[in-house]
Amino acid sequence: MEKLQGKCVVLGVTGGIAAYKMAYVASALRKTGADVHVIMTENATQFITPLTFETLTNNRCIVDTFARDFQYDVTHVSLAKAANLILIAPATANVIAKLAHGIADDMLTTTVLAAGCEKLVAPAMNTGMLENPITQDNLKTLRRYGFQVIEPECGMLACRDVGSGKLPEPETLLNHIARSLARKKTLSGVRVTVTAGPTQESLDPVRYLTNHSSGRMGYAIAREAMLRGAQVTLISGRTALPPVPFVALRPVTTAADMLREVQTALPDTDILIKAAAVADYRPTTVADDKIKKRDGDMEIPLERTEDILSWVAQNRRRGQFVCGFSMETRDLLENSRKKLESKRLDMIVANNLKVEGAGFGVSTNVATLITKDDVMELPLMGKDEVAEKLLDAIEQRRSAQ
């Protein structure tokens, strides 16, 4: 998860069985550098102890509005002012009802009512309680007042019913917090399309031609754009990576599939970043049955695949920013500059497969950002860091246009 140094996060824990999940959330937030404070309702202390959160956060866990054994300040006001974000999870039907109607009868509801920061609510309860029209109306009211509601998941509940009402896993809650706090929203309202991963070109029902791309670079770019507030579409070949949260995923297999998705996305795209490793060739024919080995048969006739960037160059509209990628094994700058010019790109990210720490299948990269009038060589760094540097550079170039 991204660093949240200097951010104050308040976790409101209410009386549901899923309260135990919040220990992991508190611990993970602390590791990001965030200042984490936990407010519990009295009922929540029946499921998990305040001491657990105090140990994990190194801050006092507050339960009683009128406790006297702490340094004097008006705690619900001071925390409300300090908080950059409040997450209430699990949020019971009772607390949701209170928040929706401005009832402030304990430390948690009092603090939330006084706070002007972003507020997230993660409902967790029995399916019948969740689907009750009263609860649904209360959630609509919270949304109208600016709360973000994190939708509960479906599954087996503590009461052994199966349905909606499960608190999402900690990773999901952390992703919501990261989306809100990790970056300034410098790309808010901007539509970004990213291509990622390899393509696969079938030879027969068993075999295909592909490459070593893991998709990590493209996925890192999609996540970074999402954190900056962009509306992101990720067109991805088959990878082993988990989906990027809050990003529209468009899965593809072949180069032709990827071209069709790019053609669909381009009219509504402000920034296109082509990080995918698209096959240059495919078999001229695809056998209906598995090709059997035969003596002397060692040839596979190939044909060129569609050149997606050439199509983009011919069909892009004025004002769109297009960034390509160039994977080379020699003459990095010369070959990449030729591609920059021939494809009418605004920027190209070049890297040499033979440089240690760069290329496919690793979590790092050694990239060079090239425009028509500038070359920026980046040192060895993680692909998440490369994504940050790349989007910084794109934002700077767009603002100068």
Steps between C-alpha positions, in 0.01 A plus 500: 500500500611858430662714769262717703761691699347802671141383450264457795254214462222438753349151508154472650435143616145402595343191652513238227681168483713632214669743741795259516592587140573855604807393696669416169383830346640699794831314485536541122422872520757548772763339274425759230600778739145619570399629842221257587237560767225254590165588651288208619140478607429326828354203312814467288705429813306175537665371181855642521683685777616863491842377609541321166460824308713699743784252452470511122463879461700634796204730568235489768186319386200713595172352615353720775409858408549610861816307594725708730830307485661683208662836426228763484358602168155475347582168339212467258577849367878462486479167318235634265731788408810282464342226291569487127258208469258306720410140422214342694540123465323282577206739498192348665144588406472686832799726439399560137158614623659736753739652248223547244291701746771694682471316829821546701471302822847345526860587411484351150181669380599827669838504326353414160238774532770756582738396222523666160734244344416220258287229663473136394242254632527122457168336598518150649193321631244228442358501147147569623615803696702629204217459252240650733363815331583703811869409479502561125343843549757581768784406262349721230489782753867452587592511131300820460699653786829411332588170667657234280336162554723196445269229374490183714595167349290188461577173677430302813430731795565437868136398540559232233272675255640542150454838338618858493629659819862384540760763581746510208847362562758737653680539165183645347457746787864603469459557127212738569716692749793512258278629219388784724828600663807369316522766227383847412219474246700659217325285237146548625264503203768366265430179308802271479528179297788261570589184311695230682627145487570262211282395211459136398469381141364146463672235287253224581263423792802413717782741407544872454772758438556761771774688688636537853303809604355474852283812469647652818603828341161567344316402817722732706421787261125428519511501880701823517258674263206376709660633820532841334127507436490397134224293344708204388439225246753214502516288184695194606626179351498191718710544814527348847447842662197589714267764350582862574228638733266772373621446143288376207671181380464396135657152463636401158692210352628584151645809334176531302302495828720775640461713189120476524503609864737790426275606210202498738680692775692758298218748425439554874866490605710798606821306568588169332795306641592194291702284740386164357740263325300434185602213273641615165416170328237229514458165320334547162257222583373351825457123488170358620678204659831459677784495248684169524875471466614387157850448364624795299212728599679781685342812354220722632385758241446840665332827412517847649254597771320833507722800586295661774713812542491567125121487514503735800733742316250520212188531714596694814328831553664830582593535867540129575829399661642170376791323669654183361755250630813374330674180608842477335813287523732747322508859368243602761478874432527475122232233461269663754526842336409345165190346658413830670501678163344232282208439739452872572537441875521775761729284715661159496628295792809308392681222681768251408420137571870427553541753784492333841176576684309602186263317270251222550416297808665725761357757741755768400580691184767727353306734276575797279220749429542649154316789335587689184707752697601322821651178639454408867699199618360339812714287730412148609174522694182308569235500230264686735761778522545500122123543467516805729784658304327427170171660601684797651668550163175458306320749722782750454497460122121533481500816709761651266299425185 
